[in-house]
Each structure stands twice: as structure tokens, then as C-alpha cells.
């Protein structure tokens, strides 16, 4: 296989991984390189900025029909479809994800290998997943409802439980052992 060509089959891809050429877990340097590669395309960035601006205007006017893919559990709460503010927030996030995906798709393969493109895609997925509105208290309707229902106690208990678990496990979740998983996995 040549360095600039993507694997043609699953067996070829597995051979690359077995040869030690896997993409791997990104370092901070790799994250920054992936973002720089993606943003270093002036025409693509300008095109996606225009597209995103137009989409944002349609979303703000309530004329967008953008919706999460069926089965996306992050947006399962009815507020994402019934509340105009949450609906628009979710639509804007999905539009931004689409723009980032287009930027990664436009990477110039004459100057980059397919591995570079996959690294950039991996980085983009990590960044966009982390930026999901469901990951933040004030933009997550389920978390807000829970905080309201518990009189704010869920906001105190959540971090306290997380801190206790982190201290007890050293920040690592235990995998269920065979004995514990007979009745289903038990996570700490």
C-alpha cells in the first residue's frame, strides 16, 4: 500500500494497524495540528462561514427544519423539540457540526495523507462532541429539570459523587469482572 492511498479493504486496514500505523489516542499536539490543518483552508473556511451564517439566520427566524438524527439520545428530552430556545440551540449545534465535517472533508490530499485526514476527523469529532450543548448544565434541559425537581440538590450531589468516585478509583472506572457481571455490570 502506498503512503498516500487509503486502505482499500478491511483486511488492508487491519494490516496497517497490526504494523503499528494506527492513528492512536491524540496528544495535545495532534489536537492542535488537526485543528490547524482543518482551518488552514481559506476558501473552505469562507464557504462554510457563509453557509453557517445563512443557516443561523434561518434557525433564528424559526425556519430551519434541521433535526438530530433519529436515535440521538443526547436530544431525547422533549424540550429539544418543543422549546423554541432549546430547539434553536440544538439546530445551531448540528449546523456547526455539519460545517466542521465539510471542512475536514475538504482537506487537500495532494499535501496530506489519508492518515492526516483521519486524524483531523478524529480531532473534529472529539471537539464537537465536547462542545455539545447537552454537556453543559445551563444548556441541558434534563439537567435543569433535575436540578429544579431536587431543589438544587442534584447540583451538589453530582460533583460530590464524582469527586468521591474519582478519589476512590484514581480517576479510572473499573471494568466489571466476570463474577460481578453475572447480574449485569456494576460500575462504581
N, CA, C and O atoms as a DFTB+ gen file, in Angstrom:
752 C
 N C O
     1  1       0.839      -1.178       0.000
     2  2       0.000       0.000       0.000
     3  2       0.882       1.238       0.000
     4  3       1.887       1.275       0.709
     5  1       0.530       2.245      -0.774
     6  2       1.294       3.479      -0.798
     7  2       0.864       4.365       0.350
     8  3      -0.250       4.253       0.862
     9  1       1.773       5.253       0.748
    10  2       1.509       6.076       1.927
    11  2       0.343       7.041       1.732
    12  3      -0.333       7.380       2.703
    13  1       0.084       7.498       0.484
    14  2      -0.963       8.479       0.273
    15  2      -2.328       7.897      -0.024
    16  3      -3.298       8.647      -0.136
    17  1      -2.436       6.595      -0.155
    18  2      -3.699       5.967      -0.546
    19  2      -4.374       5.361       0.672
    20  3      -3.722       4.731       1.505
    21  1      -5.666       5.552       0.770
    22  2      -6.428       4.958       1.873
    23  2      -6.525       3.454       1.651
    24  3      -6.495       2.990       0.512
    25  1      -6.642       2.684       2.744
    26  2      -6.770       1.238       2.581
    27  2      -8.010       0.893       1.757
    28  3      -9.060       1.519       1.899
    29  1      -7.866      -0.116       0.893
    30  2      -8.954      -0.485       0.012
    31  2      -9.902      -1.507       0.599
    32  3     -11.006      -1.699       0.088
    33  1      -9.487      -2.163       1.662
    34  2     -10.343      -3.181       2.257
    35  2     -10.123      -3.213       3.768
    36  3      -9.202      -2.597       4.304
    37  1     -10.998      -3.949       4.420
    38  2     -10.868      -4.084       5.871
    39  2      -9.582      -4.818       6.230
    40  3      -8.904      -4.454       7.191
    41  1      -9.245      -5.852       5.461
    42  2      -8.011      -6.599       5.725
    43  2      -6.785      -5.708       5.580
    44  3      -5.845      -5.802       6.369
    45  1      -6.798      -4.846       4.573
    46  2      -5.677      -3.937       4.370
    47  2      -5.563      -2.954       5.541
    48  3      -4.461      -2.665       6.007
    49  1      -6.704      -2.444       6.011
    50  2      -6.704      -1.523       7.148
    51  2      -6.201      -2.225       8.407
    52  3      -5.427      -1.651       9.173
    53  1      -6.643      -3.473       8.624
    54  2      -6.176      -4.222       9.794
    55  2      -4.683      -4.485       9.713
    56  3      -3.995      -4.489      10.734
    57  1      -4.178      -4.703       8.510
    58  2      -2.744      -4.897       8.331
    59  2      -1.961      -3.663       8.726
    60  3      -0.881      -3.763       9.309
    61  1      -2.504      -2.499       8.407
    62  2      -1.850      -1.244       8.780
    63  2      -1.814      -1.106      10.294
    64  3      -0.793      -0.731      10.869
    65  1      -2.936      -1.413      10.933
    66  2      -2.999      -1.317      12.387
    67  2      -2.022      -2.295      13.027
    68  3      -1.311      -1.939      13.967
    69  1      -1.984      -3.512      12.526
    70  2      -1.077      -4.516      13.074
    71  2       0.380      -4.141      12.850
    72  3       1.249      -4.542      13.624
    73  1       0.654      -3.373      11.796
    74  2       2.021      -2.934      11.522
    75  2       2.418      -1.741      12.393
    76  3       3.543      -1.251      12.298
    77  1       1.515      -1.281      13.226
    78  2       1.837      -0.193      14.148
    79  2       1.554       1.183      13.594
    80  3       2.068       2.165      14.132
    81  1       0.756       1.303      12.537
    82  2       0.466       2.593      11.947
    83  2      -0.894       3.123      12.361
    84  3      -1.458       3.960      11.655
    85  1      -1.437       2.671      13.466
    86  2      -2.765       3.122      13.892
    87  2      -2.725       4.591      14.254
    88  3      -1.674       5.127      14.605
    89  1      -3.871       5.237      14.167
    90  2      -3.961       6.662      14.458
    91  2      -3.670       6.914      15.932
    92  3      -2.930       7.844      16.253
    93  1      -4.218       6.127      16.821
    94  2      -3.925       6.244      18.241
    95  2      -4.706       7.338      18.932
    96  3      -5.505       8.041      18.313
    97  1      -4.466       7.472      20.209
    98  2      -5.132       8.484      21.023
    99  2      -4.404       9.807      20.824
   100  3      -3.176       9.853      20.898
   101  1      -5.144      10.880      20.574
   102  2      -4.476      12.140      20.237
   103  2      -3.809      12.803      21.431
   104  3      -4.318      12.781      22.551
   105  1      -2.665      13.387      21.157
   106  2      -1.992      14.222      22.137
   107  2      -2.461      15.654      21.924
   108  3      -3.180      15.926      20.962
   109  1      -2.075      16.561      22.787
   110  2      -2.442      17.964      22.619
   111  2      -1.863      18.480      21.302
   112  3      -2.520      19.234      20.584
   113  1      -0.642      18.076      20.990
   114  2      -0.019      18.497      19.736
   115  2      -0.837      18.022      18.548
   116  3      -1.069      18.780      17.606
   117  1      -1.273      16.773      18.587
   118  2      -2.077      16.226      17.497
   119  2      -3.420      16.947      17.389
   120  3      -3.905      17.197      16.285
   121  1      -4.013      17.277      18.520
   122  2      -5.270      18.036      18.501
   123  2      -5.071      19.389      17.823
   124  3      -5.873      19.798      16.984
   125  1      -3.995      20.076      18.195
   126  2      -3.731      21.386      17.616
   127  2      -3.399      21.282      16.128
   128  3      -3.830      22.120      15.336
   129  1      -2.637      20.260      15.746
   130  2      -2.306      20.069      14.332
   131  2      -3.565      19.777      13.518
   132  3      -3.724      20.299      12.414
   133  1      -4.450      18.957      14.051
   134  2      -5.689      18.636      13.355
   135  2      -6.553      19.863      13.150
   136  3      -7.111      20.066      12.072
   137  1      -6.663      20.685      14.191
   138  2      -7.460      21.911      14.059
   139  2      -6.795      22.864      13.072
   140  3      -7.480      23.491      12.263
   141  1      -5.457      22.981      13.128
   142  2      -4.746      23.880      12.214
   143  2      -4.903      23.422      10.772
   144  3      -5.138      24.247       9.889
   145  1      -4.778      22.118      10.515
   146  2      -4.952      21.588       9.156
   147  2      -6.337      21.926       8.620
   148  3      -6.492      22.341       7.472
   149  1      -7.327      21.741       9.465
   150  2      -8.705      21.958       9.037
   151  2      -8.981      23.432       8.770
   152  3      -9.683      23.766       7.816
   153  1      -8.443      24.307       9.595
   154  2      -8.715      25.737       9.448
   155  2      -7.798      26.427       8.449
   156  3      -8.034      27.583       8.098
   157  1      -6.752      25.742       7.982
   158  2      -5.792      26.335       7.045
   159  2      -6.253      26.176       5.599
   160  3      -5.440      25.911       4.714
   161  1      -7.530      26.333       5.359
   162  2      -8.119      26.217       4.023
   163  2      -9.003      27.433       3.812
   164  3     -10.207      27.355       4.055
   165  1      -8.445      28.557       3.365
   166  2      -9.215      29.800       3.335
   167  2     -10.518      29.717       2.539
   168  3     -11.537      30.245       2.983
   169  1     -10.508      29.078       1.396
   170  2     -11.735      29.010       0.595
   171  2     -12.805      28.185       1.288
   172  3     -13.972      28.573       1.330
   173  1     -12.402      27.058       1.826
   174  2     -13.370      26.198       2.516
   175  2     -13.923      26.883       3.755
   176  3     -15.121      26.816       4.029
   177  1     -13.040      27.545       4.506
   178  2     -13.480      28.247       5.719
   179  2     -14.455      29.369       5.349
   180  3     -15.474      29.550       6.016
   181  1     -14.147      30.119       4.293
   182  2     -15.051      31.200       3.863
   183  2     -16.399      30.633       3.422
   184  3     -17.448      31.170       3.778
   185  1     -16.371      29.552       2.650
   186  2     -17.627      28.943       2.184
   187  2     -18.472      28.466       3.360
   188  3     -19.677      28.713       3.405
   189  1     -17.841      27.784       4.306
   190  2     -18.591      27.256       5.452
   191  2     -19.058      28.368       6.378
   192  3     -20.108      28.247       7.009
   193  1     -18.296      29.446       6.468
   194  2     -18.730      30.594       7.278
   195  2     -19.999      31.192       6.680
   196  3     -20.941      31.511       7.406
   197  1     -20.023      31.347       5.338
   198  2     -21.230      31.866       4.676
   199  2     -22.407      30.908       4.876
   200  3     -23.520      31.340       5.177
   201  1     -22.157      29.617       4.709
   202  2     -23.230      28.632       4.858
   203  2     -23.770      28.642       6.282
   204  3     -24.981      28.619       6.499
   205  1     -22.855      28.677       7.250
   206  2     -23.254      28.674       8.653
   207  2     -24.017      29.952       9.007
   208  3     -24.991      29.904       9.758
   209  1     -23.582      31.086       8.474
   210  2     -24.289      32.347       8.744
   211  2     -25.719      32.291       8.190
   212  3     -26.664      32.705       8.861
   213  1     -25.870      31.779       6.970
   214  2     -27.210      31.647       6.392
   215  2     -28.073      30.693       7.187
   216  3     -29.252      30.953       7.429
   217  1     -27.477      29.590       7.588
   218  2     -28.209      28.606       8.393
   219  2     -28.613      29.206       9.738
   220  3     -29.722      28.973      10.219
   221  1     -27.712      29.975      10.338
   222  2     -28.010      30.610      11.626
   223  2     -29.191      31.572      11.502
   224  3     -30.055      31.615      12.378
   225  1     -29.229      32.341      10.417
   226  2     -30.357      33.256      10.223
   227  2     -31.673      32.496      10.078
   228  3     -32.694      32.911      10.626
   229  1     -31.652      31.379       9.339
   230  2     -32.872      30.555       9.210
   231  2     -33.273      29.967      10.563
   232  3     -34.458      29.914      10.895
   233  1     -32.294      29.532      11.334
   234  2     -32.575      28.953      12.657
   235  2     -33.180      30.008      13.576
   236  3     -34.180      29.752      14.246
   237  1     -32.578      31.189      13.610
   238  2     -33.083      32.252      14.477
   239  2     -34.486      32.702      14.074
   240  3     -35.288      33.089      14.923
   241  1     -34.774      32.648      12.780
   242  2     -36.112      33.029      12.289
   243  2     -37.130      31.910      12.490
   244  3     -38.319      32.099      12.233
   245  1     -36.668      30.742      12.949
   246  2     -37.566      29.616      13.166
   247  2     -37.959      28.914      11.878
   248  3     -38.985      28.236      11.837
   249  1     -37.159      29.063      10.821
   250  2     -37.491      28.492       9.518
   251  2     -36.617      27.300       9.149
   252  3     -36.646      26.843       8.006
   253  1     -35.859      26.803      10.079
   254  2     -34.988      25.662       9.807
   255  2     -35.701      24.369      10.183
   256  3     -36.384      24.295      11.205
   257  1     -35.535      23.366       9.356
   258  2     -36.114      22.060       9.681
   259  2     -35.042      21.078      10.142
   260  3     -35.282      19.872      10.203
   261  1     -33.858      21.596      10.465
   262  2     -32.754      20.755      10.930
   263  2     -33.161      20.061      12.227
   264  3     -33.721      20.681      13.130
   265  1     -32.871      18.769      12.301
   266  2     -33.215      17.984      13.493
   267  2     -32.138      16.927      13.725
   268  3     -31.461      16.512      12.784
   269  1     -31.981      16.499      14.958
   270  2     -30.996      15.444      15.221
   271  2     -31.400      14.153      14.518
   272  3     -32.576      13.917      14.240
   273  1     -30.396      13.323      14.238
   274  2     -30.709      12.036      13.623
   275  2     -31.534      11.210      14.602
   276  3     -31.378      11.314      15.818
   277  1     -32.398      10.404      14.050
   278  2     -33.250       9.565      14.888
   279  2     -32.369       8.672      15.767
   280  3     -31.427       8.044      15.284
   281  1     -32.685       8.629      17.038
   282  2     -31.940       7.797      17.974
   283  2     -30.806       8.516      18.684
   284  3     -30.135       7.912      19.521
   285  1     -30.567       9.802      18.375
   286  2     -29.523      10.553      19.071
   287  2     -30.021      10.837      20.485
   288  3     -30.824      11.745      20.699
   289  1     -29.539      10.058      21.442
   290  2     -30.049      10.134      22.820
   291  2     -29.745      11.462      23.495
   292  3     -30.411      11.833      24.461
   293  1     -28.754      12.176      23.001
   294  2     -28.440      13.468      23.622
   295  2     -29.625      14.423      23.533
   296  3     -29.813      15.267      24.410
   297  1     -30.421      14.292      22.481
   298  2     -31.532      15.210      22.256
   299  2     -32.877      14.524      22.457
   300  3     -33.866      14.897      21.827
   301  1     -32.918      13.529      23.327
   302  2     -34.153      12.770      23.559
   303  2     -35.173      13.543      24.386
   304  3     -36.372      13.304      24.246
   305  1     -34.739      14.448      25.230
   306  2     -35.670      15.218      26.053
   307  2     -36.618      16.005      25.151
   308  3     -36.171      16.628      24.188
   309  1     -37.916      15.988      25.444
   310  2     -38.895      16.702      24.605
   311  2     -38.617      18.199      24.470
   312  3     -39.051      18.816      23.497
   313  1     -37.912      18.785      25.415
   314  2     -37.618      20.219      25.339
   315  2     -36.813      20.560      24.091
   316  3     -36.919      21.672      23.574
   317  1     -36.007      19.618      23.599
   318  2     -35.207      19.886      22.397
   319  2     -36.086      20.092      21.164
   320  3     -35.661      20.746      20.212
   321  1     -37.279      19.557      21.165
   322  2     -38.159      19.759      20.010
   323  2     -39.311      20.721      20.304
   324  3     -39.854      21.322      19.377
   325  1     -39.696      20.879      21.572
   326  2     -40.860      21.703      21.909
   327  2     -40.507      23.120      22.355
   328  3     -41.271      24.050      22.098
   329  1     -39.387      23.300      23.005
   330  2     -38.996      24.618      23.499
   331  2     -38.226      25.344      22.387
   332  3     -37.208      24.835      21.918
   333  1     -38.694      26.527      21.956
   334  2     -38.032      27.221      20.842
   335  2     -36.553      27.528      21.099
   336  3     -35.740      27.423      20.180
   337  1     -36.197      27.899      22.312
   338  2     -34.795      28.224      22.603
   339  2     -33.921      26.976      22.516
   340  3     -32.867      27.003      21.881
   341  1     -34.342      25.899      23.138
   342  2     -33.551      24.668      23.076
   343  2     -33.519      24.101      21.653
   344  3     -32.486      23.601      21.207
   345  1     -34.646      24.178      20.941
   346  2     -34.678      23.687      19.559
   347  2     -33.656      24.440      18.716
   348  3     -32.909      23.825      17.954
   349  1     -33.615      25.767      18.843
   350  2     -32.676      26.569      18.064
   351  2     -31.227      26.300      18.485
   352  3     -30.334      26.258      17.639
   353  1     -31.000      26.123      19.762
   354  2     -29.651      25.799      20.234
   355  2     -29.182      24.470      19.643
   356  3     -28.051      24.365      19.168
   357  1     -30.038      23.472      19.671
   358  2     -29.688      22.173      19.099
   359  2     -29.462      22.258      17.598
   360  3     -28.537      21.638      17.073
   361  1     -30.303      23.024      16.900
   362  2     -30.148      23.177      15.452
   363  2     -28.831      23.877      15.119
   364  3     -28.145      23.498      14.170
   365  1     -28.484      24.887      15.892
   366  2     -27.223      25.602      15.649
   367  2     -26.026      24.681      15.877
   368  3     -25.070      24.700      15.101
   369  1     -26.077      23.885      16.927
   370  2     -25.001      22.923      17.192
   371  2     -24.869      21.936      16.034
   372  3     -23.759      21.658      15.581
   373  1     -25.984      21.409      15.558
   374  2     -25.948      20.447      14.456
   375  2     -25.426      21.099      13.172
   376  3     -24.704      20.463      12.404
   377  1     -25.783      22.351      12.940
   378  2     -25.286      23.067      11.770
   379  2     -23.777      23.276      11.868
   380  3     -23.059      23.119      10.881
   381  1     -23.304      23.627      13.050
   382  2     -21.869      23.798      13.266
   383  2     -21.130      22.483      13.043
   384  3     -20.064      22.466      12.427
   385  1     -21.688      21.388      13.538
   386  2     -21.073      20.070      13.323
   387  2     -20.972      19.758      11.832
   388  3     -19.963      19.225      11.369
   389  1     -22.020      20.092      11.088
   390  2     -22.010      19.854       9.643
   391  2     -20.907      20.670       8.966
   392  3     -20.205      20.158       8.093
   393  1     -20.751      21.929       9.362
   394  2     -19.711      22.778       8.785
   395  2     -18.325      22.229       9.076
   396  3     -17.473      22.186       8.190
   397  1     -18.098      21.812      10.305
   398  2     -16.795      21.242      10.654
   399  2     -16.549      19.975       9.837
   400  3     -15.435      19.751       9.364
   401  1     -17.573      19.152       9.670
   402  2     -17.442      17.951       8.851
   403  2     -17.071      18.282       7.412
   404  3     -16.237      17.606       6.810
   405  1     -17.695      19.331       6.856
   406  2     -17.362      19.756       5.487
   407  2     -15.918      20.223       5.402
   408  3     -15.231      19.930       4.424
   409  1     -15.444      20.951       6.419
   410  2     -14.056      21.417       6.405
   411  2     -13.081      20.241       6.403
   412  3     -12.085      20.256       5.679
   413  1     -13.365      19.245       7.199
   414  2     -12.493      18.068       7.234
   415  2     -12.566      17.324       5.906
   416  3     -11.548      16.841       5.412
   417  1     -13.757      17.226       5.327
   418  2     -13.900      16.556       4.031
   419  2     -13.099      17.253       2.938
   420  3     -12.674      16.612       1.977
   421  1     -12.890      18.558       3.076
   422  2     -12.201      19.340       2.049
   423  2     -10.684      19.341       2.170
   424  3     -10.011      20.010       1.386
   425  1     -10.134      18.618       3.117
   426  2      -8.671      18.613       3.257
   427  2      -8.027      18.248       1.928
   428  3      -8.488      17.341       1.234
   429  1      -6.973      18.949       1.583
   430  2      -6.279      18.762       0.309
   431  2      -5.373      17.538       0.391
   432  3      -4.364      17.544       1.095
   433  1      -5.751      16.485      -0.343
   434  2      -4.989      15.242      -0.280
   435  2      -3.693      15.309      -1.075
   436  3      -2.872      14.397      -0.974
   437  1      -3.483      16.356      -1.862
   438  2      -2.208      16.456      -2.565
   439  2      -1.086      16.821      -1.592
   440  3       0.088      16.570      -1.862
   441  1      -1.459      17.411      -0.468
   442  2      -0.465      17.808       0.529
   443  2      -0.540      16.987       1.808
   444  3       0.331      17.109       2.670
   445  1      -1.567      16.152       1.945
   446  2      -1.760      15.392       3.178
   447  2      -2.066      13.944       2.858
   448  3      -2.587      13.624       1.790
   449  1      -1.737      13.077       3.791
   450  2      -2.049      11.661       3.623
   451  2      -3.448      11.393       4.154
   452  3      -4.025      12.232       4.846
   453  1      -3.983      10.251       3.840
   454  2      -5.298       9.891       4.359
   455  2      -5.247       9.778       5.878
   456  3      -6.252      10.014       6.549
   457  1      -4.068       9.413       6.438
   458  2      -3.943       9.343       7.888
   459  2      -4.121      10.728       8.513
   460  3      -4.749      10.865       9.563
   461  1      -3.559      11.759       7.857
   462  2      -3.738      13.131       8.354
   463  2      -5.218      13.512       8.357
   464  3      -5.713      14.121       9.305
   465  1      -5.910      13.145       7.284
   466  2      -7.342      13.462       7.198
   467  2      -8.119      12.740       8.291
   468  3      -9.014      13.324       8.901
   469  1      -7.788      11.488       8.541
   470  2      -8.495      10.744       9.591
   471  2      -8.166      11.292      10.972
   472  3      -9.028      11.318      11.850
   473  1      -6.929      11.730      11.171
   474  2      -6.587      12.370      12.450
   475  2      -7.397      13.649      12.635
   476  3      -7.928      13.907      13.715
   477  1      -7.487      14.450      11.570
   478  2      -8.263      15.687      11.649
   479  2      -9.730      15.380      11.924
   480  3     -10.372      16.083      12.704
   481  1     -10.266      14.339      11.292
   482  2     -11.663      13.943      11.526
   483  2     -11.844      13.495      12.984
   484  3     -12.837      13.841      13.625
   485  1     -10.887      12.731      13.496
   486  2     -10.934      12.251      14.872
   487  2     -10.936      13.435      15.843
   488  3     -11.719      13.472      16.792
   489  1     -10.043      14.403      15.588
   490  2      -9.965      15.593      16.436
   491  2     -11.262      16.387      16.357
   492  3     -11.775      16.841      17.380
   493  1     -11.796      16.558      15.148
   494  2     -13.044      17.307      14.977
   495  2     -14.183      16.634      15.736
   496  3     -14.999      17.311      16.360
   497  1     -14.241      15.312      15.686
   498  2     -15.292      14.593      16.417
   499  2     -15.161      14.783      17.919
   500  3     -16.162      14.945      18.617
   501  1     -13.938      14.763      18.419
   502  2     -13.719      14.957      19.854
   503  2     -14.152      16.361      20.265
   504  3     -14.880      16.535      21.243
   505  1     -13.697      17.363      19.508
   506  2     -14.009      18.755      19.853
   507  2     -15.509      19.013      19.771
   508  3     -16.083      19.635      20.665
   509  1     -16.146      18.538      18.705
   510  2     -17.579      18.798      18.543
   511  2     -18.413      18.014      19.561
   512  3     -19.436      18.511      20.032
   513  1     -17.996      16.823      19.896
   514  2     -18.717      16.076      20.933
   515  2     -18.599      16.769      22.280
   516  3     -19.565      16.826      23.042
   517  1     -17.416      17.296      22.574
   518  2     -17.216      18.004      23.840
   519  2     -18.022      19.297      23.889
   520  3     -18.418      19.741      24.967
   521  1     -18.268      19.905      22.728
   522  2     -18.990      21.175      22.675
   523  2     -20.506      21.005      22.625
   524  3     -21.231      21.997      22.554
   525  1     -20.992      19.781      22.660
   526  2     -22.441      19.548      22.589
   527  2     -23.153      20.282      23.725
   528  3     -22.685      20.260      24.863
   529  1     -24.264      20.921      23.430
   530  2     -24.971      21.674      24.477
   531  2     -25.459      20.787      25.620
   532  3     -25.702      21.279      26.722
   533  1     -25.603      19.504      25.373
   534  2     -26.052      18.603      26.430
   535  2     -24.972      18.360      27.478
   536  3     -25.256      17.784      28.528
   537  1     -23.741      18.789      27.214
   538  2     -22.647      18.604      28.165
   539  2     -22.541      19.720      29.196
   540  3     -21.671      19.684      30.066
   541  1     -23.416      20.701      29.104
   542  2     -23.329      21.857      29.979
   543  2     -24.640      22.049      30.730
   544  3     -25.721      21.922      30.155
   545  1     -24.537      22.348      31.992
   546  2     -25.697      22.451      32.874
   547  2     -26.772      23.399      32.329
   548  3     -27.943      23.025      32.251
   549  1     -26.387      24.608      31.956
   550  2     -27.372      25.611      31.568
   551  2     -27.988      25.367      30.194
   552  3     -28.995      25.988      29.856
   553  1     -27.406      24.479      29.399
   554  2     -27.978      24.190      28.088
   555  2     -28.448      22.744      27.981
   556  3     -28.591      22.214      26.879
   557  1     -28.687      22.111      29.118
   558  2     -29.179      20.742      29.138
   559  2     -30.524      20.718      29.866
   560  3     -30.563      20.800      31.093
   561  1     -31.628      20.606      29.118
   562  2     -32.937      20.681      29.772
   563  2     -33.171      19.576      30.795
   564  3     -33.842      19.808      31.801
   565  1     -32.635      18.383      30.565
   566  2     -32.823      17.290      31.533
   567  2     -32.115      17.619      32.847
   568  3     -32.658      17.360      33.921
   569  1     -30.918      18.184      32.772
   570  2     -30.189      18.548      33.988
   571  2     -30.888      19.694      34.714
   572  3     -30.958      19.706      35.943
   573  1     -31.403      20.653      33.954
   574  2     -32.121      21.768      34.580
   575  2     -33.385      21.293      35.281
   576  3     -33.689      21.737      36.388
   577  1     -34.130      20.382      34.632
   578  2     -35.339      19.829      35.256
   579  2     -34.984      19.077      36.535
   580  3     -35.671      19.210      37.548
   581  1     -33.922      18.296      36.486
   582  2     -33.493      17.518      37.660
   583  2     -33.103      18.466      38.798
   584  3     -33.455      18.234      39.955
   585  1     -32.382      19.522      38.465
   586  2     -31.988      20.493      39.496
   587  2     -33.221      21.153      40.103
   588  3     -33.280      21.356      41.316
   589  1     -34.190      21.484      39.287
   590  2     -35.419      22.096      39.780
   591  2     -36.191      21.113      40.655
   592  3     -36.649      21.470      41.740
   593  1     -36.335      19.865      40.180
   594  2     -37.094      18.852      40.924
   595  2     -36.469      18.528      42.277
   596  3     -37.184      18.202      43.225
   597  1     -35.152      18.613      42.376
   598  2     -34.478      18.268      43.635
   599  2     -34.147      19.505      44.467
   600  3     -33.443      19.413      45.472
   601  1     -34.652      20.649      44.047
   602  2     -34.358      21.869      44.794
   603  2     -32.883      22.227      44.764
   604  3     -32.385      22.863      45.693
   605  1     -32.189      21.839      43.732
   606  2     -30.760      22.148      43.586
   607  2     -29.831      21.098      44.162
   608  3     -28.616      21.175      43.978
   609  1     -30.396      20.103      44.868
   610  2     -29.529      19.091      45.478
   611  2     -28.760      18.275      44.442
   612  3     -27.640      17.842      44.714
   613  1     -29.332      18.058      43.273
   614  2     -28.620      17.288      42.254
   615  2     -27.347      18.007      41.812
   616  3     -26.378      17.366      41.403
   617  1     -27.352      19.326      41.893
   618  2     -26.160      20.090      41.524
   619  2     -25.066      19.948      42.579
   620  3     -23.885      20.110      42.273
   621  1     -25.450      19.651      43.803
   622  2     -24.476      19.443      44.869
   623  2     -24.028      17.987      44.891
   624  3     -22.840      17.695      45.025
   625  1     -24.993      17.076      44.757
   626  2     -24.688      15.642      44.824
   627  2     -23.845      15.162      43.654
   628  3     -22.953      14.332      43.830
   629  1     -24.120      15.678      42.458
   630  2     -23.394      15.227      41.265
   631  2     -21.894      15.397      41.387
   632  3     -21.156      14.417      41.289
   633  1     -21.421      16.623      41.600
   634  2     -19.972      16.811      41.747
   635  2     -19.395      16.083      42.967
   636  3     -18.270      15.586      42.920
   637  1     -20.161      16.022      44.050
   638  2     -19.664      15.324      45.244
   639  2     -19.477      13.841      44.957
   640  3     -18.462      13.253      45.331
   641  1     -20.464      13.234      44.288
   642  2     -20.358      11.817      43.931
   643  2     -19.205      11.596      42.961
   644  3     -18.441      10.641      43.099
   645  1     -19.088      12.482      41.984
   646  2     -17.988      12.371      41.020
   647  2     -16.639      12.493      41.704
   648  3     -15.716      11.740      41.395
   649  1     -16.514      13.434      42.627
   650  2     -15.251      13.613      43.359
   651  2     -14.912      12.405      44.210
   652  3     -13.756      11.984      44.269
   653  1     -15.924      11.845      44.874
   654  2     -15.700      10.646      45.696
   655  2     -15.248       9.482      44.820
   656  3     -14.295       8.780      45.157
   657  1     -15.929       9.279      43.705
   658  2     -15.566       8.186      42.797
   659  2     -14.163       8.390      42.255
   660  3     -13.381       7.442      42.179
   661  1     -13.839       9.614      41.879
   662  2     -12.514       9.913      41.351
   663  2     -11.445       9.604      42.395
   664  3     -10.428       8.986      42.082
   665  1     -11.675      10.035      43.632
   666  2     -10.697       9.799      44.697
   667  2     -10.544       8.313      44.992
   668  3      -9.432       7.840      45.226
   669  1     -11.645       7.576      44.983
   670  2     -11.612       6.157      45.308
   671  2     -10.952       5.327      44.208
   672  3     -10.252       4.357      44.501
   673  1     -11.170       5.698      42.950
   674  2     -10.676       4.877      41.839
   675  2      -9.444       5.463      41.165
   676  3      -8.917       4.875      40.221
   677  1      -8.981       6.609      41.636
   678  2      -7.837       7.236      40.993
   679  2      -8.182       7.800      39.625
   680  3      -7.294       7.993      38.794
   681  1      -9.447       8.064      39.382
   682  2      -9.884       8.628      38.116
   683  2     -10.192       7.605      37.054
   684  3     -10.567       7.965      35.938
   685  1     -10.043       6.338      37.377
   686  2     -10.309       5.288      36.386
   687  2     -11.504       4.462      36.817
   688  3     -11.620       4.063      37.975
   689  1     -12.388       4.214      35.869
   690  2     -13.529       3.355      36.171
   691  2     -13.070       1.912      36.076
   692  3     -12.278       1.551      35.205
   693  1     -13.576       1.101      36.977
   694  2     -13.239      -0.323      36.940
   695  2     -14.103      -1.024      35.914
   696  3     -15.274      -0.694      35.727
   697  1     -13.510      -1.983      35.265
   698  2     -14.290      -2.820      34.355
   699  2     -14.966      -3.902      35.182
   700  3     -14.407      -4.365      36.177
   701  1     -16.158      -4.307      34.781
   702  2     -16.833      -5.360      35.549
   703  2     -16.089      -6.681      35.404
   704  3     -15.645      -7.044      34.315
   705  1     -15.964      -7.376      36.496
   706  2     -15.343      -8.699      36.446
   707  2     -16.409      -9.718      36.083
   708  3     -17.601      -9.412      36.098
   709  1     -15.981     -10.917      35.762
   710  2     -16.932     -11.965      35.382
   711  2     -17.917     -12.229      36.519
   712  3     -19.106     -12.430      36.272
   713  1     -17.434     -12.230      37.759
   714  2     -18.303     -12.516      38.901
   715  2     -19.344     -11.415      39.085
   716  3     -20.513     -11.692      39.354
   717  1     -18.908     -10.163      38.939
   718  2     -19.844      -9.061      39.135
   719  2     -20.785      -8.899      37.956
   720  3     -21.895      -8.395      38.131
   721  1     -20.384      -9.307      36.770
   722  2     -21.213      -9.053      35.594
   723  2     -22.268     -10.124      35.339
   724  3     -23.006     -10.045      34.357
   725  1     -22.346     -11.131      36.221
   726  2     -23.394     -12.165      36.026
   727  2     -24.772     -11.559      36.111
   728  3     -25.674     -11.963      35.378
   729  1     -24.950     -10.604      36.987
   730  2     -26.262      -9.969      37.113
   731  2     -26.249      -8.607      36.416
   732  3     -27.130      -7.783      36.665
   733  1     -25.283      -8.362      35.565
   734  2     -25.152      -7.093      34.876
   735  2     -23.966      -6.339      35.441
   736  3     -23.584      -6.554      36.591
   737  1     -23.390      -5.473      34.661
   738  2     -22.205      -4.742      35.139
   739  2     -22.544      -3.814      36.293
   740  3     -23.610      -3.201      36.328
   741  1     -21.633      -3.725      37.219
   742  2     -21.772      -2.819      38.364
   743  2     -20.640      -1.817      38.298
   744  3     -19.474      -2.181      38.451
   745  1     -20.973      -0.564      38.073
   746  2     -19.947       0.469      37.970
   747  2     -19.861       1.174      39.307
   748  3     -20.872       1.349      39.988
   749  1     -18.668       1.578      39.684
   750  2     -18.513       2.266      40.972
   751  2     -19.182       3.619      40.976
   752  3     -19.144       4.323      41.985
